[in-house]
Amino acid sequence: MLTLQYFARYREALGLDQEQLALESGWNSIDDLRRHLLQRGGAWAVLDETRLMCARNQEMVGLDEPLADGDEIAFFPPVTGG
C-alpha cells in the first residue's frame, strides 16, 4: 500500500490531502504513479507540471525514484522564495 500526500495548491485543486493506493505492477517509479494519477483526468492534470516536486518517505527525490510497497509519496508544487 502506498500513502500519497498532496500539498499546497495540489491539495486545493484535488480536494484531498492524502489517499492510499495499492502498489500495482508496472509502477516502477514515482513517474509511473504520477502518470496513473493523470489518467484520472480533470483536476488531476495539475500533476502534469514539468517542475513538480516529490518526496519518498520524507526525502526529496526525482520522478525516476523507484517505488516500494509501504512508501509515503508526497507531491508539492514548485516553491519560490524571496
Secondary structure, 3 states (H helix, E strand, C coil): CEEEEECCHHHHHHCCCEEEECCCCCCCEHHHHHHHHHCCCHHHHHHCCCCCEEEECCEEECCCCECCCCCEEEEECCCCCC
